[in-house]
């Protein structure tokens, strides 16, 4: 911002906004606007620490929206907040697939997990948490989840052992502790990605193919672009499935029908008539 007066005015305006009572809708709008539009021009960004921390601890959509502000304070303004990844880990619940800001959350989550200073055992916990969520995620999100997991394995090569660990075949002998809140103590590094392996038989071909990285001998050479996937829903998933080419002559019924409900024999022929 080139004009000192404008910068001073911006600081006064945002100070007044944050001291005023905010409706839930305005609260969310403030959390969306602050990181990109205001924080680069504020004189004392660390003064927002209390606001972002309070928002981050509220849970739900408010926590998701506060993520970016907290990360900027840590990454650019040296805020010491050792509980950040523990809080982020706690947000990975099945409800995250149904919130309005799902796309924003996964893009930010991908950004936060790109840090080269992140310990491998913490990354392993996030991979395993996402794998476990794939058992509960709606079909429209499974393509994104599997690609996210694959990206993390490419980013942290040491985690490839989770793909090749044949000793853990299911939840019965899985050492992973899903109820552990601290990602450093989940024993995820001793586990496997058997949850992703179950998607090999998924009804949707695009999901089944996305999960096949656990069958290959080597992971992809580069990460997939999650930006193209985070906004996809059932409509985009249907379009992907519609474009899949299949071999000719795949049997879909024992007896070739002559029309809708017109089978030569059996209960369908006796029950329906057109």
Buried (B, 14 or more C-beta within 10 A) or exposed (E): EEEEEEBEEBBEEBBEBBEEEBEEEEBBEBBBEBBEEBBEEBEEBEEBBEBBBEBBEEBEBBBBBBBBBBBBBBEEEEBEBEEBBBBBBBBBEEEBBEBEBBBBBBBBBBBBBEBEEBEEBBBBBBBBBBBBBBEEBEBBBBBBBBBBBBBBBBBBEEBEBBBEBEEBEEEEEBEBBEEBEBBEEBBBBBBBBBBBBBBEEBEBBBBBBBBEBBEEEEBEEEBBEBEEBBEBEEEBBEEBBEEEEEEEEEEEEEEEEEEEEEBEEEEEBEEEEE
